[in-house]
Amino acid sequence: MTNLNDAVVVVTGGATGVGLALVREAVRRGARVMIVDVTDAGETVAALRREGAIVESTIADVCDAADVQRAVTETVEHFGGVNVVCNNAGTAALGRLQEVEPEAAHRVLRVNVEGAFHVIHAFAPALHKAAAAGHPAYLLNTGSEHSLGVPPHVEPISIYTASKYAVLGLTMTAHRDLGPSGIGVSMLAPGWTLTEKVRARVHSDPKTAAAIMPYAQEPAEVASRAFDGLLAGTRVIATNPHSRAFAMEHARNLMIDIQELPIVDAPDGHAHDTPADVSACPVAGMQ
């Protein structure tokens, strides 16, 4: 698949921010779109329809598994199937781990991790069905440059960083679990993006603007790179050049530590390299 002509694209958290940019880019590429958001996207839908888009919306909280399942049902009823799921809904909480309130941290983990799992779990059968019929099937998880390391140019939002590391884990396991059936799996890893909320912060405070603007990208650019990478089969779609240095440093440090371990296995002989053979796992029978 090299374009999105007539594809059915679902975007969670699609009413605003990066999600809305993904919606607009999908529409620009010829897709039919379902916006899933915890808020009413009616005004956004009306505006897009005036521009000729084929778009629907439904209100659903990704923290509620039943809500997400209902969104799947509505999407299939409206469009007949699903080709691309942009698993994008997310939230953040400011502060170091010792500073953030537990309730706020819990909300971040519920939305960014448990909610992302709910979306994968609920939409997987529709994606499997599309792939089995020979149609395109893709999952795009929205992570962050925070999935790649701890950005030095961002104030501490530590529980958010931890949640986005978890999205990388969900992406890698989804690639293993869904990939063999023909579903492409990628993670979007943007840096600072000039969404509505970020623009408001920039315009309200010169110090904030000075801290953000040197690293910021337009949402449309992030969305364009997201779909380019997804359709090209890129596993981790990092969009911002400013992410490179600290992400590479993190990867090097990780490899230095890991290489301290002695080599005891053949590189390609690990039991978990065969995703379909659960019996090969030494702990499979211990559950």
C-alpha positions, -999 to 999 in steps of 0.1 A, spaced: 0 0 0 15 33 -10 -15 56 -4 -47 57 16 -72 60 -12 -106 47 1 -89 32 32 -107 33 65 -86 51 91 -95 53 128 -78 79 149 -82 79 187 -77 113 203 -85 127 169 -104 158 179 -74 179 186 -36 180 186 -15 154 168 -46 133 164 -64 160 144 -33 164 123 -34 126 116 -71 129 106 -64 158 82 -34 140 66 -55 108 62 -83 127 46 -57 145 23 -45 111 12 -80 99 3 -90 80 34 -124 76 51 -119 85 87 -135 77 121 -125 100 149 -127 85 183 -123 109 212 -134 114 248 -149 148 237 -174 156 210 -157 161 177 -189 173 159 -175 207 150 -143 192 136 -164 167 116 -186 194 102 -156 215 91 -139 185 74 -171 176 56 -174 211 43 -140 204 27 -153 172 11 -140 147 36 -158 114 44 -155 114 82 -175 102 112 -169 105 149 -179 88 181 -173 97 218 -153 70 236 -129 68 265 -100 45 258 -98 38 295 -131 19 291 -127 -13 272 -164 -15 265 -164 20 251 -135 11 227 -153 -21 216 -184 0 208 -162 23 187 -150 -7 167 -186 -18 161 -196 17 150 -167 20 127 -174 -13 110 -211 -4 107 -203 29 91 -175 19 68 -176 -19 65 -141 -26 80 -109 -10 92 -75 -7 75 -55 17 97 -58 23 135 -40 53 148 -37 46 185 -31 81 195 -51 91 226 -28 103 254 -23 127 283 5 140 305 14 152 340 42 175 349 68 168 375 95 144 387 84 110 400 87 123 436 66 153 428 37 142 406 4 134 425 -4 97 424 -39 104 411 -24 123 381 2 96 375 -26 69 376 -45 89 349 -15 90 326 -9 53 329 -46 45 324 -48 65 292 -14 61 277 -8 24 285 -40 7 295 -60 27 269 -35 20 242 -38 -17 250 -76 -15 249 -74 -1 214 -50 -28 201 -70 -55 217 -104 -43 204 -93 -34 169 -70 -64 163 -98 -87 149 -109 -61 124 -73 -56 112 -68 -94 111 -100 -96 89 -87 -69 65 -53 -86 62 -68 -120 57 -89 -106 28 -58 -92 12 -65 -56 22 -41 -32 38 -39 -35 76 -18 -12 98 -15 -2 135 2 31 143 9 37 180 17 73 190 47 72 213 70 101 217 107 110 216 102 101 253 99 65 241 135 67 229 153 81 260 149 110 284 150 142 264 174 168 280 156 197 263 122 190 281 112 198 317 107 166 338 74 149 329 86 116 343 54 95 345 46 105 309 81 94 299 76 61 316 42 56 299 58 63 265 85 37 271 56 13 276 41 23 243 74 13 227 69 -21 244 34 -24 232 46 -16 197 73 -42 197 50 -69 211 23 -59 187 48 -63 158 55 -98 170 19 -108 178 1 -91 148 28 -89 122 28 -126 111 -8 -122 99 1 -93 76 -6 -63 99 20 -36 97 29 -21 131 48 12 137 53 37 165 52 75 159 79 92 180 75 130 176 92 157 197 77 191 206 48 196 182 29 229 179 -5 216 188 -32 239 201 -21 235 237 15 239 230 9 271 209 -12 285 237 18 280 261 42 295 236 20 326 231 14 331 268 50 330 281 82 342 264 103 319 285 83 289 275 85 300 239 123 302 241 124 267 256 101 251 230 104 268 197 140 258 188 128 222 189 92 224 176 76 210 145 43 217 128 16 190 134 11 187 96 47 177 92 45 152 120 14 136 105 29 135 70 60 117 82 38 94 103 19 80 73 50 80 51 68 59 77 38 36 84 33 28 47 70 22 42 71 -3 71 93 18 94 91 4 129 99 36 149 90 68 131 111 95 148 101 129 132 123 154 149 161 157 142 166 170 178 156 136 191 186 119 175 215 128 199 199 118 232 182 87 216 215 75 202 232 81 235 205 61 253 209 32 228 247 32 231 245 32 269 220 3 268 242 -17 245 273 -11 266 256 -24 297 241 -54 278 274 -63 262 288 -70 297 268 -102 297 286 -133 285 274 -148 251 256 -181 259 230 -183 231 232 -184 193 220 -150 182 192 -165 161 184 -194 183 162 -179 211 130 -197 219 110 -165 216 121 -160 180 92 -183 169 61 -163 177 36 -191 169 53 -218 189 41 -210 225 52 -244 236 88 -234 230 86 -209 259 101 -224 290 76 -206 313 45 -212 291 33 -240 314 40 -222 346 10 -197 344 
